[in-house]
């Protein structure tokens, strides 16, 4: 009997081993359905692996220190589990001139800026915000907004803007041309508190006229007595046209530069005749008593004669001297000698014609005061005379 029990026990043991082995085989053959998401692309797999790490290795997915895996690599696999892998991407950033290297799992620039807390809408980027970021990463510049003041032609404007001085001018709706002055230069990077000055420069072409003084010339003349002068050609100023470029800053004239000039009207020189003729000694009536008894009476025409004494320039160019024995006649050549007799007393005087006149009907001679005194006619003012051209 004892031997029989042993056999049964052995058989029972064999059955137990068989059952246990079957369970192990069943466990080994069981698979879990898992959803893998790699950078947003998903696919389903059935796996027997125990951990997330093993599943990724089986699927040929290698992760690094900057990649993000959820759940963690040592998490046990369960049926229906979702495994997410986001690859890290290196960004080479230059922020306001300062270089920085950062990592992100975002696949667009806009998402990366949000993740890095750099997504100020007023920032200026060297790339599009919608640009994709590949596994190889991306390099771009960021200019953050600054508070600046633009003084545009005397009107200050406060702005919050990113980039350069040129960007600030654009924001202030100022468009400089090549003549305008911008300080600092348009390509200067903005900094907080920067004061920008814009000066509107305008250049205008102008034309001005300036007088060209006439020359004065003297010519000797033997027709005039020494000491006598006569202007034969009146001087006339010429005209010089000058072209300038005037520079205005914000409407105020700051400089005027002569570009060229040209004489557009030539001046006319003034010509003065200078007498060289030796003066003849004038004839005088009588011995100074004024009776003119040593001169024969004039034989010729009769007319009325007046006299004058005011100082003035005569037609011959000389200054009138009332003490000289001279007279004015409308047509006789200047310098002519004329004998004049007062028929009422017989007194005679010889005069030199140096002026024109008189322009009164019936009168032919206008004597100097000295000449009229010689023939005794000053008390009457106008007398009838006989005259003879010598």
C-alpha positions as a Markdown table, in Angstrom:
| # | Residue | x | y | z |
|---|---|---|---|---|
| 1 | Unk | 0.0 | 0.0 | 0.0 |
| 2 | Unk | 2.8 | 2.4 | 0.8 |
| 3 | Unk | 4.3 | 2.0 | -2.6 |
| 4 | Unk | 0.9 | 2.8 | -4.2 |
| 5 | Unk | 0.7 | 6.1 | -2.4 |
| 6 | Unk | 4.1 | 7.1 | -3.6 |
| 7 | Unk | 3.1 | 6.6 | -7.2 |
| 8 | Unk | -0.1 | 8.6 | -6.8 |
| 9 | Unk | 1.9 | 11.4 | -5.2 |
| 10 | Unk | 4.3 | 11.3 | -8.0 |
| 11 | Unk | 1.6 | 11.4 | -10.5 |
| 12 | Unk | 0.0 | 14.3 | -8.6 |
| 13 | Unk | 3.3 | 16.1 | -8.7 |
| 14 | Unk | 3.6 | 15.6 | -12.4 |
| 15 | Unk | 0.2 | 17.0 | -12.9 |
| 16 | Unk | 1.1 | 20.0 | -10.8 |
| 17 | Unk | 4.2 | 20.6 | -12.8 |
| 18 | Unk | 2.3 | 20.4 | -16.0 |
| 19 | Unk | -0.2 | 23.0 | -14.8 |
| 20 | Unk | 2.5 | 25.4 | -13.7 |
| 21 | Unk | 4.4 | 25.1 | -16.9 |
| 22 | Unk | 1.2 | 25.8 | -18.9 |
| 23 | Unk | 0.6 | 29.0 | -16.9 |
| 24 | Unk | 4.2 | 30.2 | -17.6 |
| 25 | Unk | 3.7 | 29.5 | -21.3 |
| 26 | Unk | 0.4 | 31.4 | -21.3 |
| 27 | Unk | 2.0 | 34.4 | -19.6 |
| 28 | Unk | 4.8 | 34.4 | -22.1 |
| 29 | Unk | 2.4 | 34.3 | -25.1 |
| 30 | Unk | 0.2 | 37.2 | -23.8 |
| 31 | Unk | 0.5 | 40.6 | -25.6 |
| 32 | Unk | -0.5 | 44.2 | -24.6 |
| 33 | Unk | -1.9 | 46.7 | -27.1 |
| 34 | Unk | 0.0 | 50.0 | -26.9 |
| 35 | Unk | -0.4 | 53.3 | -28.8 |
| 36 | Unk | 2.9 | 55.0 | -29.6 |
| 37 | Unk | 2.9 | 58.8 | -30.3 |
| 38 | Unk | 6.3 | 60.1 | -31.7 |
| 39 | Unk | 6.4 | 63.9 | -32.3 |
| 40 | Unk | 2.6 | 63.8 | -32.8 |
| 41 | Unk | 2.5 | 60.8 | -35.2 |
| 42 | Unk | 0.8 | 57.8 | -33.7 |
| 43 | Unk | 0.6 | 54.1 | -34.4 |
| 44 | Unk | -0.5 | 51.0 | -32.5 |
| 45 | Unk | 1.6 | 48.0 | -31.5 |
| 46 | Unk | 1.1 | 44.7 | -29.7 |
| 47 | Unk | 4.0 | 44.0 | -27.3 |
| 48 | Unk | 5.1 | 41.4 | -24.8 |
| 49 | Unk | 7.7 | 43.8 | -23.3 |
| 50 | Unk | 7.4 | 44.7 | -19.7 |
| 51 | Unk | 8.5 | 48.4 | -19.6 |
| 52 | Unk | 8.2 | 51.6 | -21.7 |
| 53 | Unk | 11.9 | 51.5 | -22.4 |
| 54 | Unk | 11.7 | 48.0 | -23.7 |
| 55 | Unk | 8.8 | 48.9 | -26.0 |
| 56 | Unk | 10.7 | 51.9 | -27.4 |
| 57 | Unk | 13.8 | 49.8 | -28.0 |
| 58 | Unk | 11.8 | 47.1 | -29.7 |
| 59 | Unk | 10.3 | 49.8 | -32.0 |
| 60 | Unk | 13.7 | 51.3 | -32.8 |
| 61 | Unk | 13.1 | 54.5 | -31.0 |
| 62 | Unk | 16.2 | 56.0 | -29.3 |
| 63 | Unk | 15.7 | 58.9 | -26.9 |
| 64 | Unk | 18.3 | 61.3 | -25.5 |
| 65 | Unk | 18.5 | 63.6 | -22.5 |
| 66 | Unk | 16.6 | 66.4 | -24.1 |
| 67 | Unk | 13.8 | 64.2 | -25.3 |
| 68 | Unk | 10.6 | 63.9 | -23.3 |
| 69 | Unk | 9.0 | 60.4 | -22.7 |
| 70 | Unk | 5.7 | 59.9 | -21.0 |
| 71 | Unk | 5.1 | 57.8 | -19.0 |
| 72 | Unk | 8.7 | 57.3 | -17.8 |
| 73 | Unk | 11.0 | 54.7 | -19.2 |
| 74 | Unk | 10.7 | 52.3 | -16.3 |
| 75 | Unk | 6.9 | 52.3 | -16.2 |
| 76 | Unk | 5.3 | 48.8 | -16.5 |
| 77 | Unk | 3.3 | 48.2 | -19.7 |
| 78 | Unk | -0.4 | 47.8 | -19.4 |
| 79 | Unk | -2.9 | 47.0 | -22.1 |
| 80 | Unk | -4.2 | 50.1 | -23.8 |
| 81 | Unk | -1.4 | 52.3 | -22.6 |
| 82 | Unk | -0.4 | 55.4 | -24.6 |
| 83 | Unk | 3.3 | 56.2 | -24.8 |
| 84 | Unk | 4.3 | 59.7 | -26.0 |
| 85 | Unk | 7.8 | 60.7 | -27.2 |
| 86 | Unk | 8.7 | 64.3 | -28.0 |
| 87 | Unk | 12.1 | 64.8 | -29.4 |
| 88 | Unk | 14.2 | 67.7 | -28.1 |
| 89 | Unk | 15.2 | 70.4 | -30.6 |
| 90 | Unk | 18.2 | 72.8 | -30.1 |
| 91 | Unk | 17.6 | 76.5 | -30.6 |
| 92 | Unk | 20.5 | 78.9 | -31.2 |
| 93 | Unk | 19.0 | 82.2 | -30.2 |
| 94 | Unk | 20.4 | 85.7 | -30.3 |
| 95 | Unk | 18.3 | 87.8 | -28.0 |
| 96 | Unk | 19.0 | 91.6 | -28.2 |
| 97 | Unk | 22.6 | 90.7 | -29.3 |
| 98 | Unk | 23.2 | 88.1 | -26.6 |
| 99 | Unk | 23.7 | 84.4 | -27.7 |
| 100 | Unk | 21.7 | 81.7 | -25.9 |
| 101 | Unk | 21.3 | 77.9 | -26.5 |
| 102 | Unk | 18.0 | 76.4 | -25.4 |
| 103 | Unk | 16.2 | 73.1 | -26.0 |
| 104 | Unk | 12.5 | 72.7 | -26.8 |
| 105 | Unk | 10.1 | 69.9 | -27.7 |
| 106 | Unk | 7.9 | 72.4 | -29.7 |
| 107 | Unk | 7.8 | 71.9 | -33.4 |
| 108 | Unk | 7.1 | 75.5 | -34.4 |
| 109 | Unk | 8.8 | 78.8 | -33.5 |
| 110 | Unk | 5.6 | 80.2 | -32.0 |
| 111 | Unk | 5.1 | 77.2 | -29.8 |
| 112 | Unk | 8.7 | 77.3 | -28.7 |
| 113 | Unk | 8.6 | 81.0 | -27.8 |
| 114 | Unk | 5.5 | 80.3 | -25.7 |
| 115 | Unk | 7.2 | 77.4 | -24.0 |
| 116 | Unk | 10.3 | 79.6 | -23.3 |
| 117 | Unk | 8.2 | 82.6 | -22.1 |
| 118 | Unk | 9.5 | 84.7 | -25.0 |
| 119 | Unk | 6.4 | 85.1 | -27.0 |
| 120 | Unk | 5.9 | 88.9 | -26.7 |
| 121 | Unk | 3.8 | 90.0 | -29.7 |
| 122 | Unk | 5.9 | 93.2 | -30.1 |
| 123 | Unk | 9.2 | 91.2 | -30.4 |
| 124 | Unk | 10.8 | 91.2 | -33.8 |
| 125 | Unk | 12.1 | 87.9 | -35.2 |
| 126 | Unk | 14.5 | 87.1 | -38.0 |
| 127 | Unk | 12.2 | 84.2 | -39.0 |
| 128 | Unk | 8.5 | 83.5 | -39.2 |
| 129 | Unk | 6.6 | 82.6 | -36.1 |
| 130 | Unk | 4.9 | 79.8 | -38.0 |
| 131 | Unk | 8.3 | 78.3 | -39.2 |
| 132 | Unk | 8.8 | 74.6 | -38.4 |
| 133 | Unk | 11.6 | 73.4 | -36.2 |
| 134 | Unk | 13.2 | 70.2 | -37.5 |
| 135 | Unk | 15.1 | 67.6 | -35.5 |
| 136 | Unk | 18.3 | 69.5 | -36.5 |
| 137 | Unk | 17.1 | 72.6 | -34.6 |
| 138 | Unk | 17.0 | 76.2 | -35.7 |
| 139 | Unk | 18.9 | 79.5 | -35.3 |
| 140 | Unk | 17.2 | 82.9 | -35.3 |
| 141 | Unk | 17.4 | 86.4 | -33.7 |
| 142 | Unk | 14.9 | 88.0 | -31.3 |
| 143 | Unk | 14.7 | 91.7 | -30.7 |
| 144 | Unk | 12.6 | 92.5 | -27.6 |
| 145 | Unk | 10.5 | 95.7 | -27.5 |
| 146 | Unk | 12.1 | 98.8 | -25.9 |
| 147 | Unk | 10.6 | 102.1 | -24.7 |
| 148 | Unk | 12.1 | 104.9 | -26.8 |
| 149 | Unk | 11.4 | 108.5 | -27.8 |
| 150 | Unk | 11.4 | 109.7 | -31.3 |
| 151 | Unk | 11.8 | 113.5 | -31.7 |
| 152 | Unk | 10.5 | 114.1 | -35.2 |
| 153 | Unk | 11.1 | 117.6 | -36.3 |
| 154 | Unk | 10.5 | 119.0 | -32.9 |
| 155 | Unk | 7.6 | 116.8 | -31.9 |
| 156 | Unk | 8.5 | 114.0 | -29.4 |
| 157 | Unk | 6.7 | 110.7 | -29.7 |
| 158 | Unk | 7.0 | 107.9 | -27.1 |
| 159 | Unk | 7.0 | 104.3 | -28.5 |
| 160 | Unk | 7.4 | 100.7 | -27.5 |
| 161 | Unk | 9.0 | 99.0 | -30.4 |
| 162 | Unk | 11.6 | 96.3 | -31.2 |
| 163 | Unk | 14.5 | 96.3 | -33.6 |
| 164 | Unk | 16.5 | 99.2 | -34.8 |
| 165 | Unk | 16.3 | 103.0 | -34.9 |
| 166 | Unk | 14.9 | 102.5 | -38.5 |
| 167 | Unk | 12.1 | 100.4 | -37.1 |
| 168 | Unk | 11.3 | 103.1 | -34.5 |
| 169 | Unk | 11.1 | 105.7 | -37.3 |
| 170 | Unk | 8.7 | 103.4 | -39.2 |
| 171 | Unk | 6.5 | 103.0 | -36.1 |
| 172 | Unk | 6.5 | 106.8 | -35.7 |
| 173 | Unk | 5.4 | 107.1 | -39.4 |
| 174 | Unk | 8.6 | 109.0 | -40.3 |
| 175 | Unk | 10.3 | 108.2 | -43.6 |
| 176 | Unk | 13.7 | 109.9 | -43.9 |
| 177 | Unk | 15.2 | 110.6 | -47.3 |
| 178 | Unk | 18.9 | 110.7 | -48.2 |
| 179 | Unk | 19.3 | 114.3 | -47.0 |
| 180 | Unk | 17.6 | 114.0 | -43.6 |
| 181 | Unk | 19.6 | 113.6 | -40.4 |
| 182 | Unk | 18.9 | 110.7 | -38.0 |
| 183 | Unk | 20.7 | 110.3 | -34.7 |
| 184 | Unk | 21.8 | 107.7 | -33.8 |
| 185 | Unk | 22.1 | 105.9 | -37.2 |
| 186 | Unk | 19.1 | 104.0 | -38.5 |
| 187 | Unk | 20.8 | 100.6 | -38.1 |
| 188 | Unk | 21.5 | 101.2 | -34.4 |
| 189 | Unk | 19.8 | 98.6 | -32.1 |
| 190 | Unk | 17.2 | 100.0 | -29.7 |
| 191 | Unk | 17.8 | 100.1 | -26.0 |
| 192 | Unk | 15.4 | 101.2 | -23.2 |
| 193 | Unk | 15.2 | 105.0 | -22.9 |
| 194 | Unk | 16.9 | 105.7 | -26.2 |
| 195 | Unk | 16.3 | 109.2 | -27.5 |
| 196 | Unk | 16.1 | 109.3 | -31.3 |
| 197 | Unk | 16.4 | 112.6 | -33.2 |
| 198 | Unk | 15.1 | 113.2 | -36.7 |
| 199 | Unk | 15.8 | 116.4 | -38.6 |
| 200 | Unk | 14.0 | 117.1 | -41.9 |
| 201 | Unk | 16.6 | 118.6 | -44.3 |
| 202 | Unk | 15.4 | 120.4 | -47.4 |
| 203 | Unk | 17.5 | 121.9 | -50.1 |
| 204 | Unk | 16.1 | 124.6 | -52.3 |
| 205 | Unk | 17.6 | 126.2 | -55.4 |
| 206 | Unk | 17.3 | 130.0 | -55.5 |
| 207 | Unk | 18.3 | 132.7 | -57.9 |
| 208 | Unk | 19.4 | 136.2 | -56.9 |
| 209 | Unk | 20.4 | 139.3 | -58.9 |
| 210 | Unk | 23.2 | 141.6 | -57.8 |
| 211 | Unk | 24.3 | 144.9 | -59.2 |
| 212 | Unk | 27.6 | 145.1 | -61.1 |
| 213 | Unk | 29.1 | 148.6 | -60.5 |
| 214 | Unk | 30.0 | 150.5 | -63.6 |
| 215 | Unk | 33.5 | 151.8 | -64.2 |
| 216 | Unk | 34.4 | 155.5 | -64.3 |
| 217 | Unk | 36.7 | 156.6 | -67.2 |
| 218 | Unk | 38.2 | 159.9 | -68.0 |
| 219 | Unk | 39.1 | 161.1 | -71.5 |
| 220 | Unk | 41.1 | 164.2 | -72.3 |
| 221 | Unk | 39.4 | 166.7 | -74.5 |
| 222 | Unk | 40.8 | 169.8 | -76.2 |
| 223 | Unk | 37.3 | 171.1 | -76.7 |
| 224 | Unk | 37.0 | 171.9 | -73.0 |
| 225 | Unk | 39.1 | 174.4 | -71.1 |
| 226 | Unk | 41.5 | 173.2 | -68.4 |
| 227 | Unk | 39.7 | 172.5 | -65.1 |
| 228 | Unk | 36.4 | 171.8 | -66.9 |
| 229 | Unk | 34.8 | 168.4 | -67.1 |
| 230 | Unk | 31.8 | 167.0 | -68.8 |
| 231 | Unk | 30.0 | 163.6 | -68.5 |
| 232 | Unk | 29.4 | 162.4 | -72.0 |
| 233 | Unk | 28.2 | 158.9 | -71.1 |
| 234 | Unk | 26.2 | 158.2 | -68.0 |
| 235 | Unk | 27.3 | 155.1 | -66.1 |
| 236 | Unk | 24.8 | 152.3 | -65.7 |
| 237 | Unk | 25.2 | 149.3 | -63.3 |
| 238 | Unk | 25.1 | 145.8 | -64.8 |
| 239 | Unk | 23.3 | 142.8 | -63.4 |
| 240 | Unk | 24.9 | 139.6 | -62.1 |
| 241 | Unk | 22.7 | 136.5 | -61.7 |
| 242 | Unk | 23.7 | 134.2 | -58.8 |
| 243 | Unk | 22.5 | 130.6 | -58.2 |
| 244 | Unk | 22.4 | 129.4 | -54.6 |
| 245 | Unk | 21.5 | 126.2 | -52.8 |
| 246 | Unk | 19.8 | 127.0 | -49.5 |
| 247 | Unk | 19.6 | 124.3 | -46.8 |
| 248 | Unk | 16.7 | 124.3 | -44.3 |
| 249 | Unk | 16.5 | 122.2 | -41.1 |
| 250 | Unk | 12.9 | 121.6 | -40.0 |
| 251 | Unk | 11.9 | 124.7 | -42.1 |
| 252 | Unk | 14.6 | 127.0 | -40.7 |
| 253 | Unk | 17.3 | 128.3 | -43.1 |
| 254 | Unk | 20.8 | 127.2 | -41.8 |
| 255 | Unk | 23.0 | 127.8 | -44.8 |
| 256 | Unk | 23.2 | 129.3 | -48.3 |
| 257 | Unk | 25.9 | 128.2 | -50.7 |
| 258 | Unk | 26.7 | 130.0 | -54.0 |
| 259 | Unk | 26.8 | 127.4 | -56.8 |
| 260 | Unk | 27.6 | 129.7 | -59.8 |
| 261 | Unk | 27.1 | 133.2 | -61.1 |
| 262 | Unk | 26.9 | 134.9 | -64.5 |
| 263 | Unk | 26.8 | 138.5 | -65.7 |
| 264 | Unk | 23.5 | 138.8 | -67.5 |
| 265 | Unk | 23.7 | 142.5 | -68.2 |
| 266 | Unk | 27.0 | 144.2 | -68.8 |
| 267 | Unk | 27.6 | 147.5 | -67.0 |
| 268 | Unk | 28.0 | 150.7 | -69.0 |
| 269 | Unk | 31.1 | 152.7 | -68.1 |
| 270 | Unk | 30.7 | 156.4 | -67.2 |
| 271 | Unk | 32.9 | 158.6 | -69.5 |
| 272 | Unk | 33.9 | 162.0 | -68.4 |
| 273 | Unk | 35.7 | 164.5 | -70.7 |
| 274 | Unk | 38.5 | 166.4 | -69.0 |
| 275 | Unk | 39.4 | 169.7 | -70.6 |
| 276 | Unk | 42.9 | 170.4 | -71.8 |
| 277 | Unk | 42.2 | 173.6 | -73.7 |
| 278 | Unk | 43.9 | 176.7 | -72.5 |
| 279 | Unk | 41.3 | 179.2 | -71.3 |
| 280 | Unk | 41.2 | 182.6 | -73.1 |
| 281 | Unk | 41.0 | 185.7 | -71.0 |
| 282 | Unk | 37.4 | 186.9 | -71.2 |
| 283 | Unk | 36.7 | 190.4 | -72.5 |
| 284 | Unk | 35.4 | 192.8 | -70.0 |
| 285 | Unk | 33.5 | 196.1 | -70.7 |
| 286 | Unk | 35.3 | 199.4 | -69.9 |
| 287 | Unk | 38.0 | 199.7 | -67.3 |
| 288 | Unk | 36.0 | 198.1 | -64.7 |
| 289 | Unk | 33.4 | 200.9 | -64.4 |
| 290 | Unk | 31.0 | 198.7 | -66.4 |
| 291 | Unk | 30.4 | 201.1 | -69.2 |
| 292 | Unk | 32.1 | 198.9 | -71.9 |
| 293 | Unk | 33.3 | 202.0 | -73.7 |
| 294 | Unk | 36.4 | 200.3 | -75.1 |
| 295 | Unk | 34.4 | 197.7 | -77.1 |
| 296 | Unk | 32.6 | 198.5 | -80.3 |
| 297 | Unk | 28.8 | 197.7 | -80.3 |
| 298 | Unk | 27.6 | 194.4 | -81.6 |
| 299 | Unk | 26.3 | 194.3 | -85.1 |
| 300 | Unk | 23.7 | 191.6 | -85.6 |
| 301 | Unk | 20.4 | 190.4 | -84.4 |
| 302 | Unk | 18.3 | 191.8 | -81.6 |
| 303 | Unk | 16.4 | 189.8 | -78.9 |
| 304 | Unk | 15.6 | 189.9 | -75.3 |
| 305 | Unk | 18.2 | 188.7 | -72.8 |
| 306 | Unk | 17.7 | 187.7 | -69.1 |
| 307 | Unk | 20.3 | 186.7 | -66.5 |
| 308 | Unk | 20.7 | 184.0 | -63.8 |
| 309 | Unk | 22.9 | 183.5 | -60.8 |
| 310 | Unk | 22.0 | 180.2 | -59.2 |
| 311 | Unk | 24.8 | 177.6 | -59.0 |
| 312 | Unk | 24.3 | 174.5 | -61.2 |
| 313 | Unk | 26.1 | 172.2 | -63.6 |
| 314 | Unk | 26.0 | 173.7 | -67.1 |
| 315 | Unk | 25.5 | 171.8 | -70.4 |
| 316 | Unk | 29.2 | 171.9 | -70.9 |
| 317 | Unk | 29.8 | 170.0 | -67.7 |
| 318 | Unk | 31.3 | 172.8 | -65.8 |
| 319 | Unk | 30.0 | 174.3 | -62.6 |
| 320 | Unk | 28.2 | 177.6 | -63.2 |
| 321 | Unk | 30.0 | 180.7 | -61.8 |
| 322 | Unk | 27.8 | 183.9 | -61.8 |
| 323 | Unk | 31.0 | 186.0 | -61.7 |
| 324 | Unk | 32.2 | 184.6 | -65.1 |
| 325 | Unk | 31.3 | 186.4 | -68.3 |
| 326 | Unk | 29.2 | 183.5 | -69.7 |
| 327 | Unk | 25.8 | 183.0 | -71.3 |
| 328 | Unk | 23.3 | 180.3 | -72.3 |
| 329 | Unk | 22.0 | 179.9 | -75.9 |
| 330 | Unk | 19.7 | 177.2 | -77.2 |
| 331 | Unk | 21.8 | 176.3 | -80.4 |
| 332 | Unk | 25.1 | 178.1 | -80.6 |
| 333 | Unk | 28.1 | 175.7 | -80.2 |
| 334 | Unk | 29.4 | 175.5 | -76.6 |
| 335 | Unk | 32.5 | 177.6 | -76.2 |
| 336 | Unk | 31.4 | 180.2 | -78.9 |
| 337 | Unk | 32.1 | 183.8 | -78.2 |
| 338 | Unk | 29.3 | 186.4 | -78.5 |
| 339 | Unk | 29.4 | 190.2 | -78.3 |
| 340 | Unk | 26.4 | 191.6 | -76.5 |
| 341 | Unk | 25.4 | 195.3 | -76.5 |
| 342 | Unk | 22.8 | 197.1 | -74.5 |
| 343 | Unk | 21.4 | 199.6 | -77.0 |
| 344 | Unk | 19.9 | 201.8 | -74.3 |
| 345 | Unk | 23.3 | 202.7 | -72.9 |
| 346 | Unk | 25.8 | 201.4 | -75.5 |
| 347 | Unk | 27.6 | 199.2 | -73.1 |
| 348 | Unk | 29.1 | 196.0 | -74.6 |
| 349 | Unk | 30.4 | 192.7 | -73.2 |
| 350 | Unk | 31.9 | 189.6 | -74.8 |
| 351 | Unk | 30.6 | 186.3 | -73.3 |
| 352 | Unk | 31.4 | 182.6 | -73.8 |
| 353 | Unk | 28.5 | 180.2 | -74.4 |
| 354 | Unk | 28.7 | 177.4 | -71.8 |
| 355 | Unk | 25.0 | 176.4 | -71.3 |
| 356 | Unk | 21.7 | 175.9 | -73.0 |
| 357 | Unk | 18.6 | 178.2 | -72.7 |
| 358 | Unk | 16.7 | 180.3 | -72.2 |
| 359 | Unk | 13.5 | 178.3 | -73.0 |
| 360 | Unk | 11.2 | 181.3 | -72.9 |
| 361 | Unk | 9.6 | 182.7 | -76.0 |
| 362 | Unk | 11.3 | 185.8 | -77.4 |
| 363 | Unk | 14.5 | 185.4 | -75.4 |
| 364 | Unk | 17.7 | 184.4 | -77.1 |
| 365 | Unk | 20.3 | 184.8 | -74.3 |
| 366 | Unk | 20.5 | 184.1 | -70.6 |
| 367 | Unk | 23.5 | 186.0 | -69.3 |
| 368 | Unk | 25.5 | 185.4 | -66.2 |
| 369 | Unk | 25.0 | 188.0 | -63.5 |
| 370 | Unk | 28.5 | 189.5 | -64.1 |
| 371 | Unk | 27.7 | 189.9 | -67.8 |
| 372 | Unk | 24.4 | 191.6 | -67.2 |
| 373 | Unk | 26.0 | 193.9 | -64.7 |
| 374 | Unk | 28.7 | 194.9 | -67.3 |
| 375 | Unk | 26.0 | 196.1 | -69.7 |
| 376 | Unk | 23.9 | 197.7 | -66.9 |
| 377 | Unk | 20.8 | 195.5 | -67.2 |
| 378 | Unk | 20.4 | 193.9 | -63.8 |
| 379 | Unk | 17.9 | 196.4 | -62.5 |
| 380 | Unk | 15.5 | 195.6 | -65.4 |
| 381 | Unk | 16.0 | 191.8 | -65.2 |
| 382 | Unk | 15.1 | 191.3 | -68.9 |
| 383 | Unk | 16.4 | 193.8 | -71.6 |
| 384 | Unk | 16.6 | 194.1 | -75.3 |
| 385 | Unk | 20.1 | 193.5 | -76.6 |
| 386 | Unk | 22.0 | 193.3 | -79.9 |
| 387 | Unk | 24.3 | 190.3 | -80.3 |
| 388 | Unk | 27.0 | 189.3 | -82.7 |
| 389 | Unk | 28.7 | 185.8 | -82.9 |
| 390 | Unk | 32.4 | 186.3 | -83.0 |
